[in-house]
Amino acid sequence: MSIEWLLFVVLVVVNLINLGVQLYIHFEAYPVMQAVGKAEFSNYLKEYENRLLVPLMLPYVITLLSNIALIFVRPEVVPVVAVIVVLVINLSVGFVSVMIATPVYNRIAEAKEASGANMASLMKINLLRLGLTIVSNAVLVVILYLILAGLV
């Protein structure tokens, strides 16, 4: 397998991993926070955050790096425009996380409870991240379909 195809496969795989992580966070991790009592909440969040590096951050960083590399080194049949679109979408997930979700998450951490308007807002923001991740994967699926159908 050439480096071009290896990079493409890596991007597809880590993008799917990111989708799984976003699904888990949205449907499991955030809702569970609502069941944690105020006395235990700070410790729970600390443990939750300490465990995010490998399942969340590592695949996301690999996604961005492989996505950037594919702009310059990719199979001829993979359109550069599509690779750039995927990169913009993937970067927007990080932007939403840092610029929009983090302040809300910090308010929840300060309140020591995941409830009310802050939690409702965080769930909506996370739904946006999940949607962006789905769109990113959809673009890759279209690219795969076009390659397999011989249309590109």
C-alpha positions, -999 to 999 in steps of 0.1 A, spaced: 0 0 0 14 34 -10 18 62 15 -10 81 -3 -35 53 3 -23 47 38 -30 83 47 -64 81 31 -72 49 51 -59 65 83 -81 96 77 -112 74 71 -106 52 102 -98 81 126 -128 100 113 -150 70 121 -134 68 156 -142 105 161 -178 98 152 -180 70 177 -165 92 204 -189 121 196 -218 96 198 -206 82 231 -202 117 246 -236 129 234 -256 98 244 -237 85 274 -210 107 290 -229 140 292 -262 124 303 -244 105 330 -231 138 344 -266 147 353 -268 117 377 -237 127 396 -243 145 429 -229 179 438 -205 165 464 -189 141 439 -192 163 408 -157 179 409 -140 146 413 -161 130 386 -152 158 361 -115 155 370 -116 118 363 -136 123 331 -112 149 318 -81 129 327 -95 100 306 -102 121 275 -67 123 261 -65 89 243 -102 84 232 -109 120 222 -78 141 216 -54 115 201 -78 105 172 -87 141 166 -50 152 163 -43 122 140 -74 132 120 -61 167 115 -25 156 107 -36 130 82 -61 154 67 -35 181 62 -10 156 48 -36 144 23 -38 178 8 -2 174 -4 1 136 -7 -30 117 -18 -41 92 -43 -48 108 -77 -84 98 -76 -91 117 -43 -101 153 -51 -81 179 -32 -112 200 -29 -130 172 -10 -99 167 13 -100 205 21 -137 204 28 -132 175 52 -104 195 69 -125 226 73 -153 205 88 -129 188 111 -113 221 122 -148 235 128 -154 207 154 -124 219 173 -135 255 170 -169 247 183 -153 227 212 -129 254 222 -148 286 215 -184 276 222 -186 244 243 -157 251 267 -172 282 283 -205 264 289 -187 233 302 -167 256 326 -199 271 339 -212 236 346 -180 227 364 -182 258 385 -218 251 394 -208 215 403 -239 201 386 -249 192 351 -285 206 350 -306 234 339 -299 258 310 -262 252 310 -266 215 304 -293 220 278 -270 244 260 -241 220 262 -262 192 248 -272 215 218 -236 225 212 -225 188 213 -253 180 189 -237 205 165 -203 188 170 -219 155 163 -236 168 132 -203 182 119 -186 149 125 -214 131 107 -210 155 77 -172 149 77 -178 112 76 -205 116 49 -181 134 26 -155 106 31 -182 80 23 -191 99 -9 -154 99 -19 -151 62 -12 -183 55 -32 -170 76 -62 -136 58 -60 -152 23 -58 -177 31 -86 -149 44 -108 -165 78 -111 -134 98 -102 
